[in-house]
């Protein structure tokens, strides 16, 4: 039998029986033996998982100090994405 591959766009439908079985399963009954344990979460940013999470973008106008904009732009193209990442990081640490 060949390898079967799925992505988010072509997942097979889930039956009510399968959903019912999953609902009845307790956490202690789940076999995690084939999944490596994650011990270092320092570089884990869930919002960077673009295939699984795409936040809605909102266009805004804001005034920033010139030195901040210059600092953001010194990294080249993509300064707005860098600004968004920085703000999201601050937001995550504030929660």
N, C-alpha and C positions, 0 to 999 in steps of 0.2 A: 504494500500500500504506500502511495506517495505522501509527501508532506502536504498538509492542508494549511493554507495561510489565510488569515482574515485581517481586515483593518476596520476602522470605525465605520467606513462607508458600506462594507459588504458583510456585516455580521448576520448570521442566520437568525431567524426569529426564535425567541425563547418561549417554550411551551409553558402553560399554566402548571403542569405537573412538575417541571424543572424548577419553576419559581417557588412552588409550594415546598419542594424538597429542600431548597436553599434556605427558606424561611425557618424550617424546622431544625436545621443544623445549628448546633451550639458551637461557640468559639473553641471550646476545648476539643471538639471533634475534627477540627480542620488540621490537615497535615501540611506543615510548613517545612518539612525536611528538605525539600528540593529548592528552597529559597534561601540565599545567603543572608545572614543577619547584617543589618546596617548598624554600624556603631558610630560612624562619623557623619553627623548631619550638618556640619559647618558649611558645606557647599551645596546644600539642598535648597533650591528655590522653586517651589511648586508652580509659580507663575511662569517659569521658563519652559514648562512642559507645553509647548505651543500646540501639539497635536491633541492634547487632552483638555486644555483650558485656553480659550481665546476670549479675553475680556472685551467688552464693548468699548470702543474708542470714542471719546468726546472731544470735539475741537473747542479749545478755549483761547482766550487772549489774556496774557498776564504780563506784568512788567517786572523784570528782574534787573538786578544791578549788573552793570556792564562787565565787571570783572568775573561774575559768575557765568555769564554767557560766554565770555572769552575762554574761561577754563573748560566749560563743557565742549566748546567747539574745537579746542586744541587737539582733541582725540580724533578729529576728522569727521567724516560723514557719520550720521546717526546720533547727533547730540540730543535730539528729543527722546530717543529710545534710552540713552544713558540717563537723562533726567528722570524719565519714568521709572527706570530701575532703581535709581537712588531714592526716589520718593516712596516706592513700594517697599524697599528695604527698611526705611525709617518707619513706615506704617506697620510693617511686620514686627519690628522690635518694640513699638509703642504698645502693642496689644498684649 
